[in-house]
Amino acid sequence: MKQQIIKWWESRSPRDRVVIAALGALVAVVLYFVLIQSAYRARTQLGASVATLRAQALRLERDAAELARVRAVRVPPVAQTDLRTHVQALITGAGLSGGLLRIDATDANHVQVVFGSVAFAEWLQWVTVLQSQQIRLETGRVEALSTPGMVGSSATFSRARAQ
């Protein structure tokens, strides 16, 4: 193979050899600059993505530290009184007893509350109060009534479990 290339090269005139060599050098220079430009563009893009990834890593580290801090905070113990009685007192305190149809304790840690007609904003505020008392909404169904802002609801609440 090498012999054939040498033979082919020697069969060319000196002028053809200069033109072929010049074209070969030109092609090599063009390829070199195309590759360098492509590598430079990729390097710039990667540099930008490294900065973004570093910012994300920093944010994740802060979130992990916050999560560790929150987990370390002691949750106040849940009152071990009768859950039904406690929820009933919160309903009365929120002024929602007029719309209460039924409140049943399914077991010591679960209570089902059914409202016939109650203002949605007040019901939602009451649920927020329950959550602050370590009583969480487990299941719920809220239906809009014909009166604007009024809803009927059926919900099951449970004591928050220690993690």
MDTraj code that builds the backbone (N, CA, C; nanometers):
import mdtraj as md
import numpy as np

residues = "MET LYS GLN GLN ILE ILE LYS TRP TRP GLU SER ARG SER PRO ARG ASP ARG VAL VAL ILE ALA ALA LEU GLY ALA LEU VAL ALA VAL VAL LEU TYR PHE VAL LEU ILE GLN SER ALA TYR ARG ALA ARG THR GLN LEU GLY ALA SER VAL ALA THR LEU ARG ALA GLN ALA LEU ARG LEU GLU ARG ASP ALA ALA GLU LEU ALA ARG VAL ARG ALA VAL ARG VAL PRO PRO VAL ALA GLN THR ASP LEU ARG THR HIS VAL GLN ALA LEU ILE THR GLY ALA GLY LEU SER GLY GLY LEU LEU ARG ILE ASP ALA THR ASP ALA ASN HIS VAL GLN VAL VAL PHE GLY SER VAL ALA PHE ALA GLU TRP LEU GLN TRP VAL THR VAL LEU GLN SER GLN GLN ILE ARG LEU GLU THR GLY ARG VAL GLU ALA LEU SER THR PRO GLY MET VAL GLY SER SER ALA THR PHE SER ARG ALA ARG ALA GLN".split()
xyz = np.array([
    [0.0832, -0.1185, 0.0000],
    [0.0000, 0.0000, 0.0000],
    [0.0875, 0.1247, 0.0000],
    [0.1880, 0.1250, 0.0889],
    [0.2775, 0.2394, 0.0977],
    [0.3534, 0.2587, -0.0345],
    [0.3907, 0.1497, -0.0945],
    [0.4634, 0.1561, -0.2222],
    [0.3754, 0.2166, -0.3314],
    [0.2482, 0.1821, -0.3306],
    [0.1572, 0.2363, -0.4318],
    [0.1409, 0.3877, -0.4148],
    [0.1337, 0.4325, -0.2888],
    [0.1193, 0.5765, -0.2631],
    [0.2455, 0.6498, -0.3078],
    [0.3631, 0.5921, -0.2770],
    [0.4897, 0.6553, -0.3185],
    [0.4983, 0.6597, -0.4712],
    [0.4588, 0.5514, -0.5345],
    [0.4621, 0.5459, -0.6806],
    [0.3660, 0.6492, -0.7396],
    [0.2469, 0.6602, -0.6818],
    [0.1487, 0.7576, -0.7300],
    [0.2024, 0.8992, -0.7113],
    [0.2629, 0.9276, -0.5959],
    [0.3178, 1.0591, -0.5651],
    [0.4293, 1.0961, -0.6620],
    [0.5158, 1.0018, -0.6904],
    [0.6284, 1.0294, -0.7807],
    [0.5845, 1.0451, -0.9253],
    [0.4674, 0.9887, -0.9598],
    [0.4187, 1.0017, -1.0966],
    [0.3585, 1.1398, -1.1238],
    [0.3377, 1.2186, -1.0197],
    [0.2820, 1.3523, -1.0345],
    [0.3934, 1.4512, -1.0676],
    [0.3541, 1.5550, -1.1380],
    [0.4520, 1.6583, -1.1725],
    [0.4786, 1.7428, -1.0484],
    [0.5902, 1.8141, -1.0424],
    [0.6203, 1.8981, -0.9265],
    [0.5101, 2.0008, -0.8992],
    [0.4510, 2.0528, -1.0017],
    [0.3435, 2.1499, -0.9835],
    [0.2227, 2.0834, -0.9177],
    [0.1850, 1.9616, -0.9633],
    [0.0729, 1.8876, -0.9031],
    [0.1015, 1.8560, -0.7571],
    [0.2296, 1.8212, -0.7271],
    [0.2664, 1.7893, -0.5880],
    [0.2471, 1.9113, -0.4969],
    [0.2836, 2.0296, -0.5469],
    [0.2681, 2.1511, -0.4674],
    [0.1190, 2.1798, -0.4439],
    [0.0377, 2.1665, -0.5489],
    [-0.1056, 2.1923, -0.5368],
    [-0.1701, 2.0915, -0.4392],
    [-0.1350, 1.9633, -0.4529],
    [-0.1904, 1.8590, -0.3648],
    [-0.1472, 1.8837, -0.2200],
    [-0.0208, 1.9181, -0.2002],
    [0.0291, 1.9442, -0.0649],
    [-0.0405, 2.0672, -0.0045],
    [-0.0595, 2.1727, -0.0867],
    [-0.1255, 2.2934, -0.0388],
    [-0.2715, 2.2640, -0.0032],
    [-0.3409, 2.1889, -0.0867],
    [-0.4799, 2.1527, -0.0572],
    [-0.4882, 2.0646, 0.0683],
    [-0.3966, 1.9716, 0.0822],
    [-0.3940, 1.8861, 0.2020],
    [-0.3721, 1.9690, 0.3274],
    [-0.2779, 2.0670, 0.3190],
    [-0.2519, 2.1531, 0.4343],
    [-0.3741, 2.2382, 0.4649],
    [-0.4398, 2.2903, 0.3615],
    [-0.5595, 2.3715, 0.3796],
    [-0.6711, 2.2899, 0.4457],
    [-0.6919, 2.1680, 0.4001],
    [-0.7943, 2.0812, 0.4596],
    [-0.7598, 2.0535, 0.6059],
    [-0.6333, 2.0292, 0.6362],
    [-0.5909, 2.0031, 0.7743],
    [-0.6153, 2.1252, 0.8627],
    [-0.5831, 2.2449, 0.8120],
    [-0.6034, 2.3674, 0.8900],
    [-0.7529, 2.3911, 0.9139],
    [-0.8351, 2.3732, 0.8112],
    [-0.9800, 2.3921, 0.8250],
    [-1.0365, 2.2929, 0.9269],
    [-0.9986, 2.1665, 0.9170],
    [-1.0451, 2.0660, 1.0131],
    [-1.0011, 2.1010, 1.1551],
    [-0.8783, 2.1468, 1.1697],
    [-0.8264, 2.1833, 1.3003],
    [-0.9097, 2.2954, 1.3615],
    [-0.9373, 2.4008, 1.2835],
    [-1.0146, 2.5128, 1.3357],
    [-1.1599, 2.4742, 1.3633],
    [-1.2197, 2.3897, 1.2817],
    [-1.3569, 2.3439, 1.3070],
    [-1.3619, 2.2656, 1.4378],
    [-1.2651, 2.1780, 1.4580],
    [-1.2618, 2.0995, 1.5813],
    [-1.2347, 2.1873, 1.7032],
    [-1.1432, 2.2833, 1.6903],
    [-1.1130, 2.3730, 1.8019],
    [-1.2356, 2.4566, 1.8366],
    [-1.3035, 2.5090, 1.7349],
    [-1.4226, 2.5904, 1.7589],
    [-1.5316, 2.5074, 1.8257],
    [-1.5517, 2.3865, 1.7799],
    [-1.6518, 2.2984, 1.8384],
    [-1.6184, 2.2671, 1.9841],
    [-1.4926, 2.2390, 2.0112],
    [-1.4501, 2.2101, 2.1489],
    [-1.4664, 2.3342, 2.2371],
    [-1.4357, 2.4514, 2.1854],
    [-1.4505, 2.5743, 2.2626],
    [-1.5981, 2.5991, 2.2974],
    [-1.6876, 2.5784, 2.1987],
    [-1.8305, 2.5950, 2.2222],
    [-1.8800, 2.4967, 2.3292],
    [-1.8381, 2.3724, 2.3194],
    [-1.8781, 2.2715, 2.4175],
    [-1.8243, 2.3068, 2.5557],
    [-1.7018, 2.3579, 2.5610],
    [-1.6414, 2.3960, 2.6892],
    [-1.7200, 2.5096, 2.7540],
    [-1.7636, 2.6054, 2.6741],
    [-1.8421, 2.7175, 2.7248],
    [-1.9764, 2.6685, 2.7804],
    [-2.0429, 2.5807, 2.7066],
    [-2.1714, 2.5270, 2.7519],
    [-2.1540, 2.4453, 2.8795],
    [-2.0502, 2.3647, 2.8851],
    [-2.0260, 2.2838, 3.0039],
    [-1.9924, 2.3719, 3.1240],
    [-1.9195, 2.4794, 3.0997],
    [-1.8880, 2.5723, 3.2089],
    [-2.0138, 2.6324, 3.2683],
    [-2.1075, 2.6688, 3.1808],
    [-2.2349, 2.7248, 3.2294],
    [-2.3135, 2.6196, 3.3062],
    [-2.3144, 2.4965, 3.2583],
    [-2.3911, 2.3934, 3.3281],
    [-2.3245, 2.3563, 3.4608],
    [-2.1921, 2.3660, 3.4693],
    [-2.1236, 2.3393, 3.5964],
    [-2.1663, 2.4425, 3.7008],
    [-2.1753, 2.5679, 3.6606],
    [-2.2183, 2.6724, 3.7532],
    [-2.3608, 2.6455, 3.8013],
    [-2.4491, 2.6049, 3.7110],
    [-2.5870, 2.5731, 3.7473],
    [-2.5913, 2.4539, 3.8417],
    [-2.5149, 2.3514, 3.8111],
    [-2.5132, 2.2321, 3.8964],
    [-2.4566, 2.2630, 4.0344],
    [-2.3578, 2.3499, 4.0426],
    [-2.3037, 2.3885, 4.1734],
    [-2.4091, 2.4621, 4.2558],
    [-2.4852, 2.5501, 4.1904],
    [-2.5912, 2.6224, 4.2608],
    [-2.6991, 2.5252, 4.3095],
    [-2.7335, 2.4267, 4.2266],
    [-2.8317, 2.3273, 4.2675],
    [-2.7797, 2.2434, 4.3838],
    [-2.6526, 2.2063, 4.3798],
    [-2.5936, 2.1281, 4.4891],
    [-2.5954, 2.2080, 4.6187],
    [-2.5658, 2.3362, 4.6099],
    [-2.5687, 2.4221, 4.7283],
    [-2.7108, 2.4314, 4.7849],
    [-2.8084, 2.4458, 4.6955],
    [-2.9479, 2.4519, 4.7379],
    [-2.9904, 2.3199, 4.8030],
    [-2.9481, 2.2068, 4.7463],
    [-2.9808, 2.0770, 4.8050],
    [-2.9167, 2.0599, 4.9418],
    [-2.7948, 2.1080, 4.9580],
    [-2.7288, 2.0995, 5.0885],
    [-2.8040, 2.1826, 5.1923],
    [-2.8495, 2.3024, 5.1520],
    [-2.9279, 2.3855, 5.2446],
    [-3.0595, 2.3179, 5.2797],
    [-3.1248, 2.2578, 5.1790],
    [-3.2508, 2.1876, 5.2046],
    [-3.2294, 2.0685, 5.2972],
    [-3.1188, 1.9964, 5.2788],
    [-3.0884, 1.8825, 5.3659],
    [-3.0638, 1.9293, 5.5088],
    [-2.9937, 2.0405, 5.5237],
    [-2.9692, 2.0940, 5.6579],
    [-3.1004, 2.1379, 5.7228],
    [-3.1886, 2.2003, 5.6446],
    [-3.3189, 2.2418, 5.6966],
    [-3.4021, 2.1199, 5.7364],
    [-3.3990, 2.0164, 5.6544],
    [-3.4723, 1.8945, 5.6855],
    [-3.4194, 1.8312, 5.8140],
    [-3.2879, 1.8274, 5.8303],
    [-3.2290, 1.7724, 5.9524],
    [-3.2701, 1.8561, 6.0741],
    [-3.2731, 1.9881, 6.0575],
    [-3.3132, 2.0756, 6.1670],
    [-3.4599, 2.0529, 6.2039],
    [-3.5458, 2.0411, 6.1028],
    [-3.6880, 2.0205, 6.1284],
    [-3.7120, 1.8848, 6.1936],
    [-3.6397, 1.7834, 6.1489],
    [-3.6553, 1.6506, 6.2089],
    [-3.6068, 1.6481, 6.3531],
    [-3.5104, 1.7328, 6.3840],
    [-3.4563, 1.7361, 6.5198],
    [-3.5508, 1.8060, 6.6178],
    [-3.6392, 1.8909, 6.5665],
    [-3.7337, 1.9621, 6.6532],
    [-3.8323, 1.8602, 6.7104],
    [-3.8497, 1.8660, 6.8370],
    [-3.9416, 1.7732, 6.9036],
    [-4.0853, 1.8144, 6.8740],
    [-4.1651, 1.7200, 6.8334],
    [-4.3066, 1.7447, 6.8084],
    [-4.3772, 1.7415, 6.9429],
    [-4.4569, 1.8441, 6.9725],
    [-4.5275, 1.8420, 7.1004],
    [-4.6165, 1.7183, 7.1080],
    [-4.6226, 1.6563, 7.2235],
    [-4.7027, 1.5343, 7.2341],
    [-4.8503, 1.5635, 7.2084],
    [-4.9139, 1.4700, 7.1427],
    [-5.0551, 1.4823, 7.1134],
    [-5.1320, 1.4556, 7.2422],
    [-5.2312, 1.5392, 7.2660],
    [-5.3123, 1.5201, 7.3860],
    [-5.3786, 1.3830, 7.3790],
    [-5.3690, 1.3077, 7.4843],
    [-5.4225, 1.1723, 7.4849],
    [-5.5667, 1.1674, 7.5348],
    [-5.6352, 1.2811, 7.5296],
    [-5.7758, 1.2827, 7.5669],
    [-5.8551, 1.2113, 7.4588],
    [-5.9811, 1.1921, 7.4846],
    [-6.0702, 1.1303, 7.3875],
    [-6.0724, 1.2167, 7.2615],
    [-6.0388, 1.1574, 7.1471],
    [-6.0294, 1.2327, 7.0215],
    [-6.1645, 1.2933, 6.9833],
    [-6.2707, 1.2174, 7.0007],
    [-6.4038, 1.2674, 6.9655],
    [-6.4384, 1.3915, 7.0484],
    [-6.4131, 1.3873, 7.1770],
    [-6.4417, 1.5001, 7.2656],
    [-6.3573, 1.6210, 7.2274],
    [-6.2303, 1.5974, 7.1952],
    [-6.1404, 1.7058, 7.1573],
    [-6.1866, 1.7724, 7.0274],
    [-6.2227, 1.6918, 6.9265],
    [-6.2697, 1.7461, 6.7984],
    [-6.4016, 1.8196, 6.8188],
    [-6.4895, 1.7643, 6.9015],
    [-6.6175, 1.8305, 6.9302],
    [-6.5935, 1.9683, 6.9919],
    [-6.4971, 1.9775, 7.0838],
    [-6.4658, 2.1059, 7.1469],
    [-6.4115, 2.2044, 7.0447],
    [-6.3305, 2.1572, 6.9516],
    [-6.2768, 2.2451, 6.8481],
    [-6.3865, 2.2917, 6.7521],
    [-6.4840, 2.2047, 6.7258],
    [-6.5971, 2.2441, 6.6406],
    [-6.6770, 2.3547, 6.7097],
    [-6.7044, 2.3354, 6.8366],
    [-6.7790, 2.4362, 6.9124],
    [-6.7010, 2.5670, 6.9192],
    [-6.5697, 2.5563, 6.9436],
    [-6.4856, 2.6759, 6.9522],
    [-6.4797, 2.7519, 6.8212],
    [-6.4906, 2.6817, 6.7086],
    [-6.4863, 2.7469, 6.5776],
    [-6.6239, 2.7982, 6.5357],
    [-6.7275, 2.7678, 6.6133],
    [-6.8626, 2.8142, 6.5794],
    [-6.9254, 2.7360, 6.4662],
    [-6.8854, 2.6104, 6.4473],
    [-6.9379, 2.5290, 6.3379],
    [-7.0414, 2.4272, 6.3843],
    [-7.0775, 2.4278, 6.5112],
    [-7.1675, 2.3245, 6.5631],
    [-7.3075, 2.3328, 6.5021],
    [-7.3468, 2.4483, 6.4501],
    [-7.4781, 2.4614, 6.3869],
    [-7.4909, 2.3771, 6.2611],
    [-7.3827, 2.3568, 6.1893],
    [-7.3873, 2.2787, 6.0662],
    [-7.3496, 2.1336, 6.0855],
    [-7.3135, 2.0945, 6.2071],
    [-7.2698, 1.9573, 6.2343],
    [-7.3877, 1.8611, 6.2310],
    [-7.3770, 1.7570, 6.1501],
    [-7.4805, 1.6543, 6.1442],
    [-7.4434, 1.5356, 6.2324],
    [-7.3145, 1.4974, 6.2273],
    [-7.2750, 1.3760, 6.2979],
    [-7.1259, 1.3785, 6.3273],
    [-7.0887, 1.3236, 6.4415],
    [-6.9484, 1.3029, 6.4744],
    [-6.9388, 1.1656, 6.5403],
    [-6.8634, 1.0760, 6.4780],
    [-6.8509, 0.9386, 6.5264],
    [-6.7046, 0.9029, 6.5442],
    [-6.6739, 0.8394, 6.6557],
    [-6.5388, 0.7877, 6.6787],
    [-6.5358, 0.6440, 6.6276],
    [-6.4607, 0.6193, 6.5201],
    [-6.4512, 0.4837, 6.4664],
    [-6.3604, 0.3969, 6.5516],
    [-6.2584, 0.4574, 6.6120],
    [-6.1730, 0.3925, 6.7118],
    [-6.1067, 0.5030, 6.7931],
    [-6.0108, 0.4665, 6.8777],
    [-5.9502, 0.5651, 6.9672],
    [-5.8719, 0.6725, 6.8929],
    [-5.8265, 0.6432, 6.7709],
    [-5.7429, 0.7383, 6.6981],
    [-5.8080, 0.7945, 6.5722],
    [-5.9361, 0.7631, 6.5477],
    [-6.0033, 0.8106, 6.4271],
    [-6.1420, 0.8623, 6.4624],
    [-6.1806, 0.9694, 6.3954],
    [-6.3139, 1.0251, 6.4146],
    [-6.3659, 1.0717, 6.2787],
    [-6.4964, 1.0464, 6.2553],
    [-6.5580, 1.0897, 6.1306],
    [-6.6538, 1.2035, 6.1621],
    [-6.6413, 1.3123, 6.0859],
    [-6.7220, 1.4324, 6.1089],
    [-6.7995, 1.4629, 5.9810],
    [-6.9301, 1.4846, 5.9955],
    [-7.0152, 1.5155, 5.8806],
    [-7.0852, 1.6485, 5.9071],
    [-7.0663, 1.7424, 5.8165],
    [-7.1335, 1.8722, 5.8221],
    [-7.2360, 1.8765, 5.7100],
    [-7.3560, 1.9284, 5.7403],
    [-7.4602, 1.9422, 5.6390],
    [-7.4425, 2.0693, 5.5589],
    [-7.4205, 2.1812, 5.6295],
    [-7.4049, 2.3097, 5.5630],
    [-7.3139, 2.3962, 5.6488],
    [-7.2001, 2.4320, 5.5912],
    [-7.1020, 2.5118, 5.6634],
    [-7.0271, 2.5986, 5.5624],
    [-6.9831, 2.7149, 5.6052],
    [-6.9052, 2.8028, 5.5164],
    [-6.7700, 2.7373, 5.4892],
    [-6.7337, 2.7306, 5.3630],
    [-6.6101, 2.6608, 5.3255],
    [-6.4878, 2.7244, 5.3911],
    [-6.4808, 2.8569, 5.3927],
    [-6.3646, 2.9248, 5.4512],
    [-6.3510, 2.8904, 5.5991],
    [-6.4632, 2.8870, 5.6708],
    [-6.4592, 2.8525, 5.8131],
    [-6.4208, 2.7068, 5.8330],
    [-6.4727, 2.6172, 5.7479],
    [-6.4384, 2.4749, 5.7562],
    [-6.2894, 2.4550, 5.7320],
    [-6.2369, 2.5235, 5.6324],
    [-6.0949, 2.5116, 5.5998],
    [-6.0084, 2.5653, 5.7137],
    [-6.0492, 2.6739, 5.7744],
    [-5.9755, 2.7291, 5.8880],
    [-5.9800, 2.6313, 6.0059],
    [-6.0928, 2.5670, 6.0273],
    [-6.1065, 2.4676, 6.1333],
    [-6.0142, 2.3478, 6.1093],
    [-6.0051, 2.3026, 5.9836],
    [-5.9147, 2.1917, 5.9505],
    [-5.7701, 2.2325, 5.9786],
    [-5.7346, 2.3568, 5.9513],
    [-5.6005, 2.4069, 5.9804],
    [-5.5734, 2.4049, 6.1306],
    [-5.6732, 2.4416, 6.2085],
    [-5.6590, 2.4375, 6.3552],
    [-5.6378, 2.2930, 6.4003],
    [-5.7138, 2.1999, 6.3431],
    [-5.6953, 2.0589, 6.3777],
    [-5.5519, 2.0134, 6.3485],
    [-5.5003, 2.0533, 6.2338],
    [-5.3640, 2.0133, 6.1977],
    [-5.2631, 2.0713, 6.2949],
    [-5.2869, 2.1910, 6.3422],
    [-5.1951, 2.2491, 6.4408],
    [-5.2037, 2.1753, 6.5738],
    [-5.3125, 2.1041, 6.5968],
    [-5.3318, 2.0245, 6.7181],
    [-5.2858, 1.8801, 6.6970],
    [-5.2115, 1.8543, 6.5900],
    [-5.1591, 1.7205, 6.5568],
    [-5.2710, 1.6218, 6.5221],
    [-5.3787, 1.6733, 6.4645],
    [-5.4883, 1.5897, 6.4156],
    [-5.4941, 1.6125, 6.2656],
    [-5.4751, 1.5058, 6.1899],
    [-5.4645, 1.5246, 6.0446],
    [-5.5874, 1.4735, 5.9714],
    [-5.6155, 1.5369, 5.8592],
    [-5.7253, 1.4978, 5.7721],
    [-5.6805, 1.3754, 5.6951],
    [-5.7486, 1.2655, 5.7150],
    [-5.7110, 1.1419, 5.6485],
    [-5.7858, 1.1252, 5.5169],
    [-5.9175, 1.1387, 5.5222],
    [-5.9988, 1.1349, 5.4001],
    [-6.1028, 1.2451, 5.4109],
    [-6.1450, 1.2945, 5.2968],
    [-6.2445, 1.4004, 5.3009],
    [-6.3208, 1.4116, 5.1713],
    [-6.4427, 1.4609, 5.1840],
    [-6.5259, 1.4859, 5.0667],
    [-6.6008, 1.6153, 5.0935],
    [-6.5854, 1.7092, 5.0037],
    [-6.6496, 1.8397, 5.0186],
    [-6.7346, 1.8627, 4.8945],
    [-6.8601, 1.8981, 4.9165],
    [-6.9519, 1.9234, 4.8049],
    [-7.0077, 2.0648, 4.8160],
    [-7.0039, 2.1367, 4.7062],
    [-7.0593, 2.2726, 4.7037],
    [-7.2115, 2.2649, 4.7110],
    [-7.2685, 2.3532, 4.7888],
    [-7.4142, 2.3624, 4.7982],
    [-7.4636, 2.4746, 4.7070],
    [-7.5940, 2.4870, 4.6957],
    [-7.6491, 2.5887, 4.6061],
    [-7.6215, 2.7307, 4.6566],
    [-7.6058, 2.7472, 4.7871],
    [-7.5730, 2.8781, 4.8434],
    [-7.4240, 2.9038, 4.8229],
    [-7.3876, 3.0172, 4.7636],
    [-7.2454, 3.0447, 4.7394],
    [-7.1639, 3.0443, 4.8693],
    [-7.0496, 2.9761, 4.8653],
    [-6.9589, 2.9715, 4.9794],
    [-6.9916, 2.8642, 5.0804],
    [-7.1060, 2.7983, 5.0642],
    [-7.1469, 2.6954, 5.1593],
    [-7.1187, 2.5573, 5.1015],
    [-7.0780, 2.4668, 5.1898],
    [-7.0450, 2.3307, 5.1477],
    [-7.1011, 2.2312, 5.2482],
    [-7.1135, 2.1092, 5.2024],
    [-7.1404, 1.9959, 5.2884],
    [-7.0135, 1.9121, 5.2872],
    [-6.9776, 1.8542, 5.4011],
    [-6.8525, 1.7788, 5.4017],
    [-6.8638, 1.6557, 5.4891],
    [-6.7842, 1.5587, 5.4536],
    [-6.7686, 1.4374, 5.5322],
    [-6.6186, 1.4114, 5.5357],
    [-6.5628, 1.3980, 5.6556],
    [-6.4178, 1.3828, 5.6669],
    [-6.3833, 1.2894, 5.7811],
    [-6.2722, 1.2191, 5.7627],
    [-6.2180, 1.1342, 5.8685],
    [-6.0862, 1.1936, 5.9130],
    [-6.0717, 1.2104, 6.0435],
    [-5.9499, 1.2673, 6.1023],
    [-5.8840, 1.1624, 6.1897],
    [-5.7527, 1.1733, 6.2014],
    [-5.6797, 1.0802, 6.2885],
    [-5.5712, 1.1562, 6.3634],
    [-5.5291, 1.0968, 6.4727],
    [-5.4177, 1.1544, 6.5488],
    [-5.2917, 1.1371, 6.4653],
    [-5.2077, 1.2396, 6.4689],
    [-5.0785, 1.2291, 6.3979],
    [-4.9934, 1.1262, 6.4694],
    [-4.9272, 1.0420, 6.3924],
    [-4.8421, 0.9392, 6.4500],
    [-4.7012, 0.9930, 6.4665],
    [-4.6318, 0.9491, 6.5692],
    [-4.4926, 0.9885, 6.5900],
    [-4.4080, 0.9258, 6.4796],
    [-4.3105, 1.0027, 6.4282],
    [-4.2285, 0.9520, 6.3187],
    [-4.1046, 0.8831, 6.3681],
])
top = md.Topology()
chain = top.add_chain()
for i, resn in enumerate(residues, 1):
    res = top.add_residue(resn, chain, resSeq=i)
    for name in ("N", "CA", "C"):
        top.add_atom(name, md.element.get_by_symbol(name[0]), res)
traj = md.Trajectory(xyz[None], top)
